């Protein structure tokens, strides 16, 4: 056993480029499923369509129902110069954190215009390093964003957005919020799979965390404790909290679907229960922190040196997860947002 002081380099691993999924699987539930027992490190290889066979009556699966918005907006300056603006996080109804290419030329106080037939004015009210704070005269509704923007694929998907992406980079149960990136563990679920989960006697409940572009922010600090992640808004309803707390009280499993879901559950876990409410979290989970709010996790395979891999290492144990990742690479699992999944029990 190693000590509990981890550095960035501890979370590196060899990943062949061809294992980085550039396209979604043929069907949502066609992805492979790596089933890992975190108590003893044993694992088996299965598929997402077989997930119900690993569930028990009384399990509660918790999903993030955040909707991915069309956050990538082509813009132009009054000089005519064109650039692209990426909304990173909603601050309030009229203000957004954003990043842009060619940011050095953009000035605080400048107003830019979205490209297209129905342009929207966007004022740069503050600039902090490469991050811009954008103010809009009108609320950027889904309808407006659909007219002026497009979805933002993760930076490791090296191609243009397609019509298939506009469908598949969104969960079938997305219904609220303003996520810039998808809660990708949920991309595997279909209506039919939900039906099979219910037939098994398990329950499905929902919370919301607006996933920001910060989910892709690289960790640069050798000492991971000094890293900070972007604040994200969440909502945990009384109904969902009650279902989770009741399951915990009766000894049933709580299964977080995705790292975003787990971060909300850890952020709202106090004195043995989850407390409902709306709030913000910048919780960064890494070893040796113990995760207390859930007993199981469904997640995709994450990038080397990422905060998401660090979270999973805290949940599973460092040696166990790194061994599992090495086997997944050897077995040619597909990695990242459009890749395969892992069930940790």
C-alpha positions in Angstrom: 0.0 0.0 0.0 1.3 3.5 -0.9 0.9 6.6 1.3 -2.1 8.9 0.9 -0.2 11.8 -0.7 -1.0 11.8 -4.4 0.5 13.9 -7.2 -0.8 14.7 -10.7 1.6 12.2 -12.2 0.1 9.3 -10.2 -3.1 9.6 -12.3 -1.4 9.3 -15.7 -1.7 6.1 -17.7 -1.0 5.0 -21.3 -4.0 5.4 -23.5 -3.8 4.7 -27.3 -5.4 7.4 -29.4 -7.6 4.8 -31.1 -9.4 4.1 -27.8 -10.7 7.7 -27.5 -14.3 7.3 -28.9 -14.9 9.9 -31.7 -18.4 8.7 -32.4 -21.3 7.3 -30.2 -22.0 3.6 -30.3 -24.5 2.2 -32.8 -27.2 2.3 -30.1 -27.2 4.0 -26.7 -27.3 0.7 -24.8 -24.7 -1.0 -27.1 -21.8 0.2 -25.0 -19.7 -2.3 -23.0 -19.9 -2.4 -19.2 -16.9 -3.0 -17.0 -18.3 -4.3 -13.6 -15.9 -3.7 -10.8 -16.2 -4.9 -7.2 -14.5 -2.2 -5.2 -14.2 -4.4 -2.1 -11.9 -7.0 -3.6 -11.0 -5.6 -7.0 -12.7 -8.4 -9.0 -14.3 -7.5 -12.3 -16.3 -8.9 -15.1 -17.0 -7.7 -18.7 -20.6 -7.2 -19.7 -22.7 -4.6 -21.6 -25.0 -1.7 -20.7 -28.0 -3.7 -21.9 -27.3 -6.2 -19.2 -27.2 -3.6 -16.4 -30.6 -4.7 -14.9 -29.1 -8.1 -14.1 -26.7 -6.4 -11.7 -29.4 -4.5 -9.9 -31.4 -5.5 -6.8 -35.0 -4.9 -5.8 -34.9 -1.7 -3.7 -31.9 -0.1 -5.4 -32.3 3.7 -6.1 -30.5 5.0 -9.2 -29.9 8.7 -9.1 -29.6 10.6 -12.4 -28.5 14.1 -13.4 -31.3 15.4 -15.7 -29.4 18.6 -16.8 -30.0 19.5 -20.4 -27.1 20.3 -22.7 -27.6 23.8 -24.3 -26.2 25.1 -27.6 -23.3 26.9 -25.9 -21.0 27.5 -28.9 -21.9 30.8 -30.5 -20.3 32.2 -33.7 -19.9 36.0 -33.2 -18.5 39.1 -34.8 -17.0 42.3 -33.5 -18.3 45.7 -34.8 -15.1 45.8 -36.9 -16.3 42.7 -38.7 -13.7 40.3 -37.2 -15.2 36.9 -36.5 -14.6 34.7 -33.5 -16.3 31.9 -31.5 -17.7 32.4 -28.0 -18.2 29.4 -25.7 -20.7 29.8 -22.8 -19.0 28.1 -19.9 -21.5 28.6 -17.0 -24.7 30.5 -16.4 -24.3 33.1 -13.6 -27.9 34.4 -13.7 -30.6 35.0 -16.3 -28.6 37.7 -18.0 -25.0 36.9 -17.3 -22.7 34.0 -18.3 -19.1 33.1 -17.8 -17.6 32.4 -21.2 -14.4 31.8 -23.1 -13.5 32.7 -26.6 -10.8 32.2 -29.2 -8.8 35.3 -30.0 -9.6 36.6 -26.5 -6.7 38.9 -26.4 -8.4 41.3 -28.8 -11.7 41.5 -26.9 -12.0 44.4 -24.5 -13.9 44.8 -21.3 -17.0 47.0 -22.1 -17.1 45.9 -25.7 -20.4 44.7 -27.3 -20.2 41.9 -29.8 -23.0 40.4 -32.0 -23.9 36.8 -32.6 -23.7 35.7 -36.3 -26.8 34.6 -38.2 -30.1 36.0 -39.3 -31.3 37.0 -35.8 -28.3 38.5 -34.1 -28.1 39.0 -30.3 -25.9 41.6 -28.6 -23.5 40.3 -26.0 -21.6 42.8 -23.8 -18.3 41.9 -22.2 -18.7 43.3 -18.7 -15.7 41.7 -17.1 -12.5 39.9 -18.0 -10.4 37.7 -15.7 -7.5 36.1 -17.5 -9.1 34.1 -20.4 -12.5 34.1 -18.8 -15.1 36.6 -19.9 -18.3 37.6 -18.1 -21.0 38.2 -20.8 -24.2 40.2 -20.2 -27.2 39.9 -22.5 -30.2 42.2 -22.8 -32.6 39.2 -23.1 -32.6 35.8 -21.5 -30.8 33.2 -23.6 -33.6 30.7 -23.8 -33.2 27.3 -25.4 -35.0 28.6 -28.4 -32.6 31.5 -28.8 -29.6 29.4 -28.2 -30.8 26.9 -30.8 -31.1 29.7 -33.3 -27.7 31.3 -32.7 -25.5 28.5 -31.4 -24.6 24.8 -31.5 -23.6 22.2 -29.0 -19.9 22.1 -27.9 -18.4 18.7 -28.2 -15.5 17.8 -25.8 -12.1 19.0 -26.9 -10.9 15.5 -27.5 -13.5 14.8 -30.2 -11.6 16.1 -33.3 -14.4 16.7 -35.8 -17.3 19.0 -36.5 -20.7 18.6 -34.8 -23.2 16.4 -36.7 -26.9 15.9 -36.5 -26.2 12.7 -34.7 -24.4 14.6 -32.0 -27.3 16.9 -31.5 -29.4 13.9 -30.6 -26.8 11.6 -28.9 -24.9 14.2 -26.8 -28.1 14.6 -24.8 -29.6 12.1 -22.4 -33.1 10.8 -23.2 -34.3 12.2 -19.8 -32.8 15.7 -20.0 -35.4 18.2 -19.0 -34.0 21.2 -17.1 -31.0 23.4 -16.4 -28.3 24.7 -18.7 -25.4 22.3 -18.9 -22.6 23.0 -21.3 -21.3 19.4 -21.3 -23.3 16.3 -21.0 -23.6 14.1 -17.9 -22.1 11.3 -20.0 -22.8 8.2 -17.9 -26.5 8.9 -18.7 -26.0 8.8 -22.4 -26.2 5.0 -22.4 -29.8 4.9 -21.1 -32.9 4.3 -23.2 -36.6 4.2 -22.4 -36.5 0.5 -22.8 -33.6 0.2 -20.3 -35.5 2.3 -17.8 -38.4 -0.1 -18.2 -36.2 -3.0 -17.4 -34.7 -1.3 -14.4 -38.2 -0.7 -13.0 -39.2 -4.3 -13.7 -36.2 -5.3 -11.5 -37.8 -3.5 -8.6 -35.3 -0.6 -8.6 -36.3 3.1 -8.5 -35.0 6.0 -10.6 -34.9 9.5 -9.2 -33.4 12.8 -10.6 -31.4 15.8 -9.5 -29.8 18.6 -11.6 -26.2 19.8 -11.9 -25.4 22.2 -14.7 -22.2 20.7 -15.9 -19.8 23.6 -16.9 -17.0 23.6 -19.4 -14.7 23.4 -16.4 -15.3 19.7 -16.4 -12.6 19.5 -19.2 -10.2 21.9 -17.4 -6.8 20.2 -17.1 -5.1 19.8 -13.8 -1.7 21.5 -14.0 -0.6 21.5 -10.4 1.8 18.7 -9.3 0.2 18.9 -5.9 -3.4 18.1 -6.7 -4.7 19.6 -3.5 -4.0 23.0 -4.9 -6.3 22.6 -7.9 -9.6 24.3 -7.9 -12.6 23.4 -10.1 -15.3 25.7 -11.5 -18.4 26.3 -9.4 -21.6 24.7 -10.7 -25.2 25.1 -9.8 -27.3 22.2 -8.6 -30.8 21.4 -7.5 -31.9 18.5 -5.2 -35.6 18.2 -4.7 -37.3 17.2 -1.5 -38.8 14.2 -3.3 -35.5 12.9 -4.6 -33.8 13.5 -1.2 -36.5 11.6 0.6 -36.2 8.6 -1.8 -32.4 8.5 -1.2 -32.7 8.9 2.5 -35.3 6.3 2.8 -33.2 3.8 0.8 -30.2 4.5 3.0 -32.3 4.0 6.1 -33.6 0.6 4.9 -30.2 -0.6 3.8 -30.9 -0.4 0.0 -28.2 0.6 -2.4 -27.9 4.2 -3.7 -26.3 4.1 -7.2 -25.1 7.4 -8.6 -25.3 7.6 -12.3 -22.3 9.8 -13.2 -19.7 11.7 -11.3 -21.8 14.9 -11.5 -24.6 13.1 -9.6 -22.1 11.9 -7.1 -20.7 15.4 -6.5 -24.2 16.7 -5.7 -24.9 13.9 -3.3 -21.6 14.4 -1.5 -22.1 18.1 -1.4 -25.6 17.8 0.2 -24.7 14.9 2.6 -24.8 16.1 6.2 -25.3 14.1 9.4 -26.2 10.9 7.6 -28.7 12.2 5.1 -29.0 14.3 1.9 -30.4 17.7 2.5 -32.6 19.1 -0.4 -32.2 22.5 -1.9 -30.7 24.6 -4.6 -27.1 25.7 -4.3 -23.6 25.7 -5.9 -20.7 23.4 -5.5 -17.0 23.4 -6.3 -16.4 20.1 -4.5 -13.2 18.5 -5.7 -13.0 14.8 -4.6 -9.7 13.0 -4.6 -8.0 10.3 -2.5 -7.9 9.8 0.4 -11.3 11.3 0.9 -14.0 8.8 1.7 -17.3 9.0 -0.1 -20.2 8.4 2.2 -23.3 9.3 0.3 -23.5 6.4 -2.2 -22.5 2.8 -2.3 -22.3 2.3 -6.1 -21.4 4.4 -9.2 -22.0 4.1 -12.9 -19.5 6.2 -14.9 -17.6 6.3 -18.1 -13.8 5.9 -18.5 -12.0 9.2 -17.9 -9.0 11.0 -19.2 -5.6 10.6 -17.7 -4.7 13.2 -15.0 -8.3 14.4 -14.8 -10.4 15.4 -11.7 -12.9 12.7 -12.7 -10.4 10.0 -12.5 -9.3 11.3 -9.2 -12.9 11.2 -8.0 -13.3 7.6 -9.1 -10.0 6.7 -7.4 -11.3 8.1 -4.1 -14.4 6.0 -4.5 -12.7 2.7 -5.5 -9.2 3.0 -4.1 -6.2 4.1 -6.1 -4.5 0.8 -6.8 -7.8 -0.9 -7.7 -8.9 1.7 -10.2 -5.5 2.0 -11.9 -5.4 -1.8 -12.3 -8.9 -1.8 -13.7 -8.0 1.0 -16.2 -5.0 -0.9 -17.4 -7.2 -4.0 -18.0 -9.8 -1.8 -19.8 -7.0 -0.5 -22.1 -5.8 -4.0 -22.7 -9.4 -5.1 -23.6 -9.8 -2.1 -25.8 -12.7 -0.4 -24.1 -13.7 2.9 -25.6 -12.9 5.9 -23.4 -14.4 9.3 -22.6 -17.8 10.9 -23.4 -18.9 8.6 -26.2 -17.1 5.6 -24.7 -18.0 2.6 -22.7 -19.2 2.5 -19.0 -18.1 1.1 -15.7 -20.4 -0.1 -12.9 -18.7 0.0 -9.5 -20.4 -2.0 -6.7 
